[in-house]
Amino acid sequence: GAWIVDVFRTKRTAFAQCFPFLRFPLANELVNAASMQNAGVGFVVIIPGADMPIMTLNQMKVVLQIAAIYGASIDFNRVKELAAVFGSAFGWRALARELCSALPGLGWVLKAGVGYSGTQAVGRAAIAYFEKQAGEDVMVVSSASPIRSEFAHLARTAREQTSIPEAAC
């Protein structure tokens, strides 16, 4: 499914909404891209505290994109997810400050690392949350179960028609 996400860049959200096997690869791509962007923000921003709003908005954007991929409505109902992202931003900021005070001189590297890992954590949590909301357990299991049941049905039909005992199969 990842190749479809790569090839059809302008319609990939629509494809993912229609075809569940595309949701996880697209969501992963979005999380990875936002993580790299936030690492860059943490690495470059010179004004203390100026990176937090940029990173938080980027994380909120990713959560809304993931919601859209999994078919959730993009309306006032998303306030709780966005509030969770906003609240977690203060935790990531506190972590970055503690690390910078513990290891002075490496602030730009540490902020980039916290920006990357924080966005990964928020994105992975959003994927798990919206998969659960959509009723999808694991992409591989949900897409393989209809195939498995079809093969079981075909095997039963073949046994009945050829009168092969079940133990022999």
Salt bridges, closest charged atoms under 4 A:
ASP6 OD1 - ARG9 NH1 3.99
GLU29 OE2 - ARG9 NH2 3.04
GLU29 OE2 - ARG12 NH1 2.40
GLU81 OE1 - ARG78 NE 3.16
GLU136 OE2 - ARG23 NH1 2.17
